[in-house]
């Protein structure tokens, strides 16, 4: 009985110690894009960042964000749009670009208001176009290709589905 109780205490302490590692902030997001099923560009790839720069998410639209995306292997001389999804709901197109003759391209933007996003898609044409590539935040249960990893310190209050626990609370 004492051994079981000791094991339970050690297990609980280890689990509590791991929580700060889960508290990485959504403010610094690294995105790795992979093709969606049936993609028009199955050999394409991409990467991006979406970084928090100011404000408090409890006072939307007070938060400020910057983003930058780069893609290769797409159709040449074709328009694409990056769309972020928050709890499955699309945020308006973050940025749009047209690829060069080699099928490479990218875009950057600044914008306001962004709750924790679970995925990002590169879409053909505009924000309602067919998905080509996707990055997915698997740590929140979202399902899909690609990956979104959050890094950095907590700098603001919790956001929707956030794993962040900001200091001072």
N, C-alpha and C positions, 0 to 999 in steps of 0.2 A: 504494500500500500504506500509506504513512504517513497519507494523508488518511483512508483507511478506519479505520485504527487510532485516529486522533484523533477521528473521528466516533463510534466505539464507546465511547471513554472519556467523551466529552461526554454521550452518551446514557445511559451507566451512572450518571454523576454526577447527571444530571437526574432519573433514576428514583429514585435514593437520596434525593434532596432532596424528592421528592414523598411519600415514606413517612410523614413526620410528619403530613401532611394526612389520610392514611388512618387515623391512630391515634386518631381521635375516640372518645371513651369512650361506652359504652352507658349510662352513668349518667344522662345527660340526653337523653331521647328525646321528640321531638315527633311526634305521630301525626296524620295526615290520613286520615279514613275516606271511602271511596267505596262505592257499591252493588256487591254481588256479582251475578253473572249470575243472573237469575230472582228477584231480591230482591223481597220483599213490599212494600218501600218504595223504589222506584227513584229517587225524587226526594230522598231523605234524604241527609244529610251529617253529619259529625261531626269533632271534633278531641279530642286528649287529650295528656297528658304521663304518662310513667312515669320517675321519677327515683330514682336510687340515693342513699341517705342514710347508710348505715353498713355496716361489716363487711368481710370478705374472702371472695370467692367460693370460695377453696380450702378454706374451713372451713364450708361449708353445714351447717345452715341459719342461718349467721351474718349474712347480708346483710339489710339493711332497705331497703324501697322505699316510695315514695308514688306515688299515681296520682290523676288527675282527668280526667274525660271529660264532654263536652257534645255533644248531638245535636239535630238539628232535622229536621222533615219525616217523622217516624215516625207510626205509627198512634196515635191518641189513647187515653189511659187503658189502656195496654198495658205489660206487664212485659218487660224486656230484661236481658241479662247480658253483660258484657264478659269475653272469654276470651282469654288470651295463649297463643301456641304457641311452644314451644322445640324446635327441630329437628323440627318437625311434630307434636310431642306436646303436647296441651292442658294448660295449667296450670289448676288449679281456678278456678272463676269468681272474677274479681278484684273485681267489684262488680255489684250489681243495682239497678235503679230501675224506676219506673213513670212513663210519660210523663204530661204534663198534658193538658188538653182540646184544646190546640193541637198536640199531637204533639211537644213538646219535653221534654227531660229530660237528666239526667246523674247521675253518681255520683263518689265519691272513696273511696279506701281506703289503708290501709297494710298491708303484708304482708312476709313473709320468703321468702327463697330464690327466686332467679330467675336462671337461666342466660340467655345471649344469646337473646332471642326474635326470631323471624323474621317473625311476623305477629300481628295482634290482630283479633278479630272481635266484632261486636255481634250477639248471637243473640237470637232471639225466645224469650221465656220464660226458661228456665234454661240452664245451660251445655251441654246436649245439644240445644238448640233449633235451628231452622233459621237459618243465617247470613243477615244482612240487610246489614251493612256490613263492610268490611275495610280494614285498614291493613297494608302490606307493606314489609319491609326489602329493597329490591332490591339493595343493595350486597353482600349475602351470597348472592345467587342465588335468593332466594325469589321466587315468581311469584304475582301477584295484583293486585287493584285497591288504590288508596290508596297511602300512603307513610309510612315511618318514617325519620326523620332523627335521627342521634345527634350531640350536640354536647357540648363540655366537655373538661376535662382528664382524663387518666388518673388515677384515684385508687385503684385496686385491681389485683390480678393479673388476668391474662387469664381470660376466660370462654369457654365453648363457642362456637366460630365467631367469636370476638372479633377485631376489628381493632385492639384496644388493646394497647399495649406500655407497661406501667406503669413509672414511673421507678424507678431503683435495681436494675434487673435487667440 
